[in-house]
Amino acid sequence: MKRKQTSCVMPTYGKKTLQFNKGRGCYLYTTKNEKYLDFASGIAVNSLGHCHPRLVKVLNRQSKELWHVSNLYLIKKQEEFAKLLSKNSFADKVFFTNSGTESIECGIKIIRSYHHFHNTGKNEIITFKGAFHGRTYGALSAQRNKKYSKGFGPLLSGFKQVEFNDIDKLKKIISKRTGGIIVEPIQGEGGIRPANLKFLKFLREISNKHGILLFFDEVQCGFGRSGKLFSHEWANVKPDLMAVAKGIGSGFPLGACLSTNKACISMKTGSHGSTYGGNPLAMSVGIEVLKIISNKEFLNNIDKISRYFWKELKKLESEFSIISEVRGAGLLLGIKTNSNFSNIEFSKKLRENNLLTVPAADNILRLAPPLIVKYKEIDKSILIIKKVLGNI
Ligand SMILES: Cc1ncc(COP(=O)(O)O)c(C=O)c1O
């Protein structure tokens, strides 16, 4: 006999209490019309907030023309979006996916096939402690974090891991078999930890020296979140490959793996594929998101407002001893509280005061407002955080 069930959804997510049925800008509304300030943004996804009028318009228009055709046919909008991404980045070629983890898989395949093509024997890939690259087997094997992979073994071989931001340890682990390095310029799930700019520069130098492909995971920190279109631009270095997702679609499931011509030399007809990747609906949204975010004035504004947010959070840090650190960059910021106040509890109390945030590793409370956030909304969030901390 079947057990009585309350939900038929596989129980892979925690207990849910809130339900939203409307979103506008930086706000979400519950079924009871309660208003929440959304500084979670669907985990750094809703880059342009909820239901941005320009995105609603392009999605509506496209939905009346054509939703899906296979990649067996020419998709004009896919060509257009790839060209636009290339114009705005280091990349020559783009493979479209539907999520971050798929973009990572594509990049891992490109690294392996590049070295196979050149017969270098370099089939090992280095990743960093605290990394999060997704939930598929390539990503699980790359990030080597038991929290996500326990019970799912055996993982794929050929990955090594070393401390993040540690040049000396990295030098020691690199061997003649090292073919790729995957790094998040700002670790998100790992606790909002930015890579030192010096470290990123070093990764480029050592990759050049040893014929290694450098693969940036900008799934969480890309698409304007850092105040530049891609966060590696702060270090003035270019990768060979880059995974993007989340903010690229502002809520529409979309991702991409960007590559130089050199890195993807062996990717030919049949090397890789996706049924949905690059479909007209996703492309129409992606093009519009990129047009908005790549605007210099828009990016300057993110930079300005994020510096203001940072300053206000630093004031809280000096006022409340329970805060041990404020860290991050741009509009991907984290508050670390000392160990007797957990980030889960912190996030819960903020939620009770109508501010949505997301916990990350290392007892970090993550703040990732939509990139369209206004000063008055930053001020409102600060007041709520202050009230919650004052009541502890
Ligand atoms: C840096 C990074 N890479 C990859 C992923 C996986 O993305 P997705 O959940 O869209 O597969 C995430 C998701 O949080 C991420 O933060």
The ligand as an ORCA input file, in Angstrom:
! r2SCAN-3c Opt
* xyz 0 1
  C      29.468     29.251     -9.212
  C      28.381     28.297     -9.590
  N      28.608     27.402    -10.563
  C      27.673     26.539    -10.966
  C      26.422     26.515    -10.375
  C      25.372     25.541    -10.837
  O      24.357     26.222    -11.490
  P      22.929     25.534    -11.748
  O      22.279     25.376    -10.432
  O      22.218     26.500    -12.660
  O      23.202     24.239    -12.420
  C      26.149     27.433     -9.344
  C      24.849     27.406     -8.659
  O      24.663     27.913     -7.590
  C      27.144     28.345     -8.942
  O      26.943     29.219     -7.959
*
